Amino acid sequence: MAIRTTIGWSLITSGIVTLVLAYLPYPSFYWGIGLLVVGTLVFVTRRIF
């Protein structure tokens, strides 16, 4: 059950991010790198605490 929920949230957020990237002023490459960094930080800090 948790896996289905995780996959669902992942698809929803990736869809939202894709729509947002289309409207952001700078090239989406830089936003993609930034989001990867933020996502990694959130994942790592959750593992630590």
HTML snippet that shows the backbone in 3Dmol.js (N, CA, C, O; Angstrom):
<script src="https://3Dmol.org/build/3Dmol-min.js"></script>
<div id="view" style="width:600px;height:400px;position:relative"></div>
<script>
const pdb = `
ATOM      1  N   MET A   1       0.825  -1.197   0.000  1.00  0.00           N
ATOM      2  CA  MET A   1       0.000   0.000   0.000  1.00  0.00           C
ATOM      3  C   MET A   1       0.867   1.258   0.000  1.00  0.00           C
ATOM      4  O   MET A   1       0.581   2.215  -0.719  1.00  0.00           O
ATOM      5  N   ALA A   2       1.909   1.251   0.797  1.00  0.00           N
ATOM      6  CA  ALA A   2       2.787   2.417   0.867  1.00  0.00           C
ATOM      7  C   ALA A   2       3.486   2.652  -0.469  1.00  0.00           C
ATOM      8  O   ALA A   2       3.733   3.794  -0.856  1.00  0.00           O
ATOM      9  N   ILE A   3       3.801   1.568  -1.167  1.00  0.00           N
ATOM     10  CA  ILE A   3       4.484   1.712  -2.455  1.00  0.00           C
ATOM     11  C   ILE A   3       3.562   2.379  -3.470  1.00  0.00           C
ATOM     12  O   ILE A   3       3.998   3.249  -4.223  1.00  0.00           O
ATOM     13  N   ARG A   4       2.279   1.973  -3.496  1.00  0.00           N
ATOM     14  CA  ARG A   4       1.325   2.586  -4.430  1.00  0.00           C
ATOM     15  C   ARG A   4       1.138   4.060  -4.110  1.00  0.00           C
ATOM     16  O   ARG A   4       1.046   4.884  -5.020  1.00  0.00           O
ATOM     17  N   THR A   5       1.081   4.402  -2.832  1.00  0.00           N
ATOM     18  CA  THR A   5       0.931   5.800  -2.438  1.00  0.00           C
ATOM     19  C   THR A   5       2.144   6.609  -2.877  1.00  0.00           C
ATOM     20  O   THR A   5       2.006   7.716  -3.399  1.00  0.00           O
ATOM     21  N   THR A   6       3.329   6.054  -2.665  1.00  0.00           N
ATOM     22  CA  THR A   6       4.559   6.739  -3.056  1.00  0.00           C
ATOM     23  C   THR A   6       4.606   6.953  -4.560  1.00  0.00           C
ATOM     24  O   THR A   6       4.961   8.038  -5.021  1.00  0.00           O
ATOM     25  N   ILE A   7       4.255   5.941  -5.319  1.00  0.00           N
ATOM     26  CA  ILE A   7       4.257   6.066  -6.783  1.00  0.00           C
ATOM     27  C   ILE A   7       3.231   7.109  -7.222  1.00  0.00           C
ATOM     28  O   ILE A   7       3.502   7.907  -8.119  1.00  0.00           O
ATOM     29  N   GLY A   8       2.073   7.103  -6.602  1.00  0.00           N
ATOM     30  CA  GLY A   8       1.039   8.081  -6.931  1.00  0.00           C
ATOM     31  C   GLY A   8       1.501   9.505  -6.686  1.00  0.00           C
ATOM     32  O   GLY A   8       1.358  10.373  -7.547  1.00  0.00           O
ATOM     33  N   TRP A   9       2.060   9.741  -5.497  1.00  0.00           N
ATOM     34  CA  TRP A   9       2.551  11.088  -5.177  1.00  0.00           C
ATOM     35  C   TRP A   9       3.686  11.480  -6.108  1.00  0.00           C
ATOM     36  O   TRP A   9       3.791  12.642  -6.501  1.00  0.00           O
ATOM     37  N   SER A  10       4.529  10.534  -6.461  1.00  0.00           N
ATOM     38  CA  SER A  10       5.642  10.818  -7.358  1.00  0.00           C
ATOM     39  C   SER A  10       5.131  11.262  -8.725  1.00  0.00           C
ATOM     40  O   SER A  10       5.640  12.224  -9.300  1.00  0.00           O
ATOM     41  N   LEU A  11       4.126  10.564  -9.241  1.00  0.00           N
ATOM     42  CA  LEU A  11       3.569  10.934 -10.544  1.00  0.00           C
ATOM     43  C   LEU A  11       2.880  12.294 -10.498  1.00  0.00           C
ATOM     44  O   LEU A  11       3.016  13.098 -11.420  1.00  0.00           O
ATOM     45  N   ILE A  12       2.147  12.543  -9.428  1.00  0.00           N
ATOM     46  CA  ILE A  12       1.454  13.829  -9.295  1.00  0.00           C
ATOM     47  C   ILE A  12       2.461  14.971  -9.228  1.00  0.00           C
ATOM     48  O   ILE A  12       2.326  15.967  -9.938  1.00  0.00           O
ATOM     49  N   THR A  13       3.466  14.825  -8.375  1.00  0.00           N
ATOM     50  CA  THR A  13       4.442  15.905  -8.230  1.00  0.00           C
ATOM     51  C   THR A  13       5.262  16.092  -9.501  1.00  0.00           C
ATOM     52  O   THR A  13       5.591  17.224  -9.855  1.00  0.00           O
ATOM     53  N   SER A  14       5.598  15.011 -10.191  1.00  0.00           N
ATOM     54  CA  SER A  14       6.362  15.166 -11.431  1.00  0.00           C
ATOM     55  C   SER A  14       5.527  15.885 -12.486  1.00  0.00           C
ATOM     56  O   SER A  14       6.058  16.676 -13.266  1.00  0.00           O
ATOM     57  N   GLY A  15       4.231  15.616 -12.514  1.00  0.00           N
ATOM     58  CA  GLY A  15       3.355  16.322 -13.441  1.00  0.00           C
ATOM     59  C   GLY A  15       3.278  17.809 -13.128  1.00  0.00           C
ATOM     60  O   GLY A  15       3.336  18.646 -14.028  1.00  0.00           O
ATOM     61  N   ILE A  16       3.146  18.129 -11.843  1.00  0.00           N
ATOM     62  CA  ILE A  16       3.085  19.540 -11.425  1.00  0.00           C
ATOM     63  C   ILE A  16       4.396  20.242 -11.751  1.00  0.00           C
ATOM     64  O   ILE A  16       4.396  21.362 -12.264  1.00  0.00           O
ATOM     65  N   VAL A  17       5.509  19.585 -11.454  1.00  0.00           N
ATOM     66  CA  VAL A  17       6.820  20.182 -11.722  1.00  0.00           C
ATOM     67  C   VAL A  17       6.997  20.418 -13.214  1.00  0.00           C
ATOM     68  O   VAL A  17       7.531  21.452 -13.617  1.00  0.00           O
ATOM     69  N   THR A  18       6.557  19.473 -14.037  1.00  0.00           N
ATOM     70  CA  THR A  18       6.663  19.640 -15.491  1.00  0.00           C
ATOM     71  C   THR A  18       5.882  20.870 -15.953  1.00  0.00           C
ATOM     72  O   THR A  18       6.372  21.651 -16.768  1.00  0.00           O
ATOM     73  N   LEU A  19       4.672  21.037 -15.432  1.00  0.00           N
ATOM     74  CA  LEU A  19       3.869  22.211 -15.800  1.00  0.00           C
ATOM     75  C   LEU A  19       4.531  23.497 -15.327  1.00  0.00           C
ATOM     76  O   LEU A  19       4.549  24.487 -16.057  1.00  0.00           O
ATOM     77  N   VAL A  20       5.075  23.494 -14.117  1.00  0.00           N
ATOM     78  CA  VAL A  20       5.721  24.694 -13.576  1.00  0.00           C
ATOM     79  C   VAL A  20       6.964  25.035 -14.380  1.00  0.00           C
ATOM     80  O   VAL A  20       7.208  26.206 -14.671  1.00  0.00           O
ATOM     81  N   LEU A  21       7.757  24.030 -14.745  1.00  0.00           N
ATOM     82  CA  LEU A  21       8.984  24.280 -15.505  1.00  0.00           C
ATOM     83  C   LEU A  21       8.690  24.947 -16.845  1.00  0.00           C
ATOM     84  O   LEU A  21       9.516  25.709 -17.349  1.00  0.00           O
ATOM     85  N   ALA A  22       7.540  24.674 -17.418  1.00  0.00           N
ATOM     86  CA  ALA A  22       7.197  25.265 -18.710  1.00  0.00           C
ATOM     87  C   ALA A  22       7.006  26.777 -18.598  1.00  0.00           C
ATOM     88  O   ALA A  22       7.163  27.494 -19.586  1.00  0.00           O
ATOM     89  N   TYR A  23       6.669  27.266 -17.407  1.00  0.00           N
ATOM     90  CA  TYR A  23       6.361  28.693 -17.246  1.00  0.00           C
ATOM     91  C   TYR A  23       7.434  29.486 -16.511  1.00  0.00           C
ATOM     92  O   TYR A  23       7.311  30.704 -16.376  1.00  0.00           O
ATOM     93  N   LEU A  24       8.474  28.829 -16.038  1.00  0.00           N
ATOM     94  CA  LEU A  24       9.519  29.538 -15.308  1.00  0.00           C
ATOM     95  C   LEU A  24      10.418  30.303 -16.282  1.00  0.00           C
ATOM     96  O   LEU A  24      10.616  29.875 -17.419  1.00  0.00           O
ATOM     97  N   PRO A  25      10.961  31.440 -15.828  1.00  0.00           N
ATOM     98  CA  PRO A  25      11.690  32.320 -16.749  1.00  0.00           C
ATOM     99  C   PRO A  25      13.040  31.792 -17.224  1.00  0.00           C
ATOM    100  O   PRO A  25      13.413  32.013 -18.376  1.00  0.00           O
ATOM    101  N   TYR A  26      13.769  31.109 -16.369  1.00  0.00           N
ATOM    102  CA  TYR A  26      15.101  30.635 -16.751  1.00  0.00           C
ATOM    103  C   TYR A  26      15.002  29.273 -17.420  1.00  0.00           C
ATOM    104  O   TYR A  26      13.957  28.625 -17.349  1.00  0.00           O
ATOM    105  N   PRO A  27      16.078  28.826 -18.071  1.00  0.00           N
ATOM    106  CA  PRO A  27      16.030  27.495 -18.705  1.00  0.00           C
ATOM    107  C   PRO A  27      15.683  26.404 -17.688  1.00  0.00           C
ATOM    108  O   PRO A  27      16.157  26.434 -16.552  1.00  0.00           O
ATOM    109  N   SER A  28      14.871  25.462 -18.094  1.00  0.00           N
ATOM    110  CA  SER A  28      14.389  24.428 -17.183  1.00  0.00           C
ATOM    111  C   SER A  28      15.534  23.543 -16.674  1.00  0.00           C
ATOM    112  O   SER A  28      15.399  22.890 -15.639  1.00  0.00           O
ATOM    113  N   PHE A  29      16.658  23.523 -17.400  1.00  0.00           N
ATOM    114  CA  PHE A  29      17.805  22.728 -16.962  1.00  0.00           C
ATOM    115  C   PHE A  29      18.257  23.147 -15.570  1.00  0.00           C
ATOM    116  O   PHE A  29      18.504  22.302 -14.710  1.00  0.00           O
ATOM    117  N   TYR A  30      18.365  24.468 -15.350  1.00  0.00           N
ATOM    118  CA  TYR A  30      18.823  24.957 -14.050  1.00  0.00           C
ATOM    119  C   TYR A  30      17.801  24.676 -12.956  1.00  0.00           C
ATOM    120  O   TYR A  30      18.169  24.338 -11.831  1.00  0.00           O
ATOM    121  N   TRP A  31      16.512  24.814 -13.284  1.00  0.00           N
ATOM    122  CA  TRP A  31      15.467  24.498 -12.306  1.00  0.00           C
ATOM    123  C   TRP A  31      15.500  23.005 -11.975  1.00  0.00           C
ATOM    124  O   TRP A  31      15.295  22.618 -10.824  1.00  0.00           O
ATOM    125  N   GLY A  32      15.757  22.172 -12.976  1.00  0.00           N
ATOM    126  CA  GLY A  32      15.833  20.727 -12.746  1.00  0.00           C
ATOM    127  C   GLY A  32      16.969  20.378 -11.796  1.00  0.00           C
ATOM    128  O   GLY A  32      16.797  19.569 -10.884  1.00  0.00           O
ATOM    129  N   ILE A  33      18.129  20.987 -12.010  1.00  0.00           N
ATOM    130  CA  ILE A  33      19.269  20.750 -11.119  1.00  0.00           C
ATOM    131  C   ILE A  33      18.941  21.220  -9.703  1.00  0.00           C
ATOM    132  O   ILE A  33      19.231  20.529  -8.726  1.00  0.00           O
ATOM    133  N   GLY A  34      18.332  22.402  -9.606  1.00  0.00           N
ATOM    134  CA  GLY A  34      17.961  22.936  -8.286  1.00  0.00           C
ATOM    135  C   GLY A  34      16.987  22.032  -7.555  1.00  0.00           C
ATOM    136  O   GLY A  34      17.141  21.785  -6.359  1.00  0.00           O
ATOM    137  N   LEU A  35      15.982  21.536  -8.270  1.00  0.00           N
ATOM    138  CA  LEU A  35      15.001  20.649  -7.648  1.00  0.00           C
ATOM    139  C   LEU A  35      15.629  19.324  -7.230  1.00  0.00           C
ATOM    140  O   LEU A  35      15.266  18.762  -6.196  1.00  0.00           O
ATOM    141  N   LEU A  36      16.564  18.828  -8.024  1.00  0.00           N
ATOM    142  CA  LEU A  36      17.269  17.603  -7.637  1.00  0.00           C
ATOM    143  C   LEU A  36      18.048  17.812  -6.341  1.00  0.00           C
ATOM    144  O   LEU A  36      18.038  16.951  -5.462  1.00  0.00           O
ATOM    145  N   VAL A  37      18.717  18.949  -6.226  1.00  0.00           N
ATOM    146  CA  VAL A  37      19.485  19.253  -5.020  1.00  0.00           C
ATOM    147  C   VAL A  37      18.561  19.362  -3.812  1.00  0.00           C
ATOM    148  O   VAL A  37      18.847  18.794  -2.758  1.00  0.00           O
ATOM    149  N   VAL A  38      17.453  20.091  -3.961  1.00  0.00           N
ATOM    150  CA  VAL A  38      16.511  20.244  -2.854  1.00  0.00           C
ATOM    151  C   VAL A  38      15.913  18.894  -2.461  1.00  0.00           C
ATOM    152  O   VAL A  38      15.801  18.584  -1.275  1.00  0.00           O
ATOM    153  N   GLY A  39      15.533  18.100  -3.446  1.00  0.00           N
ATOM    154  CA  GLY A  39      14.980  16.780  -3.164  1.00  0.00           C
ATOM    155  C   GLY A  39      15.966  15.889  -2.443  1.00  0.00           C
ATOM    156  O   GLY A  39      15.592  15.162  -1.523  1.00  0.00           O
ATOM    157  N   THR A  40      17.223  15.937  -2.853  1.00  0.00           N
ATOM    158  CA  THR A  40      18.253  15.140  -2.197  1.00  0.00           C
ATOM    159  C   THR A  40      18.458  15.596  -0.762  1.00  0.00           C
ATOM    160  O   THR A  40      18.593  14.771   0.141  1.00  0.00           O
ATOM    161  N   LEU A  41      18.484  16.915  -0.546  1.00  0.00           N
ATOM    162  CA  LEU A  41      18.639  17.431   0.816  1.00  0.00           C
ATOM    163  C   LEU A  41      17.485  16.996   1.711  1.00  0.00           C
ATOM    164  O   LEU A  41      17.702  16.594   2.854  1.00  0.00           O
ATOM    165  N   VAL A  42      16.259  17.075   1.198  1.00  0.00           N
ATOM    166  CA  VAL A  42      15.094  16.654   1.982  1.00  0.00           C
ATOM    167  C   VAL A  42      15.192  15.176   2.314  1.00  0.00           C
ATOM    168  O   VAL A  42      14.932  14.772   3.447  1.00  0.00           O
ATOM    169  N   PHE A  43      15.569  14.362   1.325  1.00  0.00           N
ATOM    170  CA  PHE A  43      15.682  12.921   1.550  1.00  0.00           C
ATOM    171  C   PHE A  43      16.760  12.599   2.577  1.00  0.00           C
ATOM    172  O   PHE A  43      16.547  11.781   3.472  1.00  0.00           O
ATOM    173  N   VAL A  44      17.921  13.247   2.445  1.00  0.00           N
ATOM    174  CA  VAL A  44      19.040  12.960   3.352  1.00  0.00           C
ATOM    175  C   VAL A  44      18.720  13.423   4.779  1.00  0.00           C
ATOM    176  O   VAL A  44      19.000  12.706   5.739  1.00  0.00           O
ATOM    177  N   THR A  45      18.135  14.617   4.919  1.00  0.00           N
ATOM    178  CA  THR A  45      17.835  15.105   6.270  1.00  0.00           C
ATOM    179  C   THR A  45      16.739  14.274   6.935  1.00  0.00           C
ATOM    180  O   THR A  45      16.736  14.119   8.156  1.00  0.00           O
ATOM    181  N   ARG A  46      15.812  13.741   6.146  1.00  0.00           N
ATOM    182  CA  ARG A  46      14.796  12.864   6.728  1.00  0.00           C
ATOM    183  C   ARG A  46      15.410  11.581   7.233  1.00  0.00           C
ATOM    184  O   ARG A  46      14.978  11.046   8.254  1.00  0.00           O
ATOM    185  N   ARG A  47      16.416  11.075   6.529  1.00  0.00           N
ATOM    186  CA  ARG A  47      17.080   9.849   6.936  1.00  0.00           C
ATOM    187  C   ARG A  47      17.874  10.060   8.244  1.00  0.00           C
ATOM    188  O   ARG A  47      17.965   9.168   9.088  1.00  0.00           O
ATOM    189  N   ILE A  48      18.435  11.258   8.375  1.00  0.00           N
ATOM    190  CA  ILE A  48      19.282  11.536   9.540  1.00  0.00           C
ATOM    191  C   ILE A  48      18.426  11.739  10.785  1.00  0.00           C
ATOM    192  O   ILE A  48      18.716  11.180  11.843  1.00  0.00           O
ATOM    193  N   PHE A  49      17.355  12.554  10.651  1.00  0.00           N
ATOM    194  CA  PHE A  49      16.559  12.889  11.832  1.00  0.00           C
ATOM    195  C   PHE A  49      15.456  11.904  12.058  1.00  0.00           C
ATOM    196  O   PHE A  49      14.692  12.042  13.013  1.00  0.00           O
TER     197      PHE A  49
END
`;
const viewer = $3Dmol.createViewer("view");
viewer.addModel(pdb, "pdb");
viewer.setStyle({}, {cartoon: {color: "spectrum"}});
viewer.zoomTo();
viewer.render();
</script>
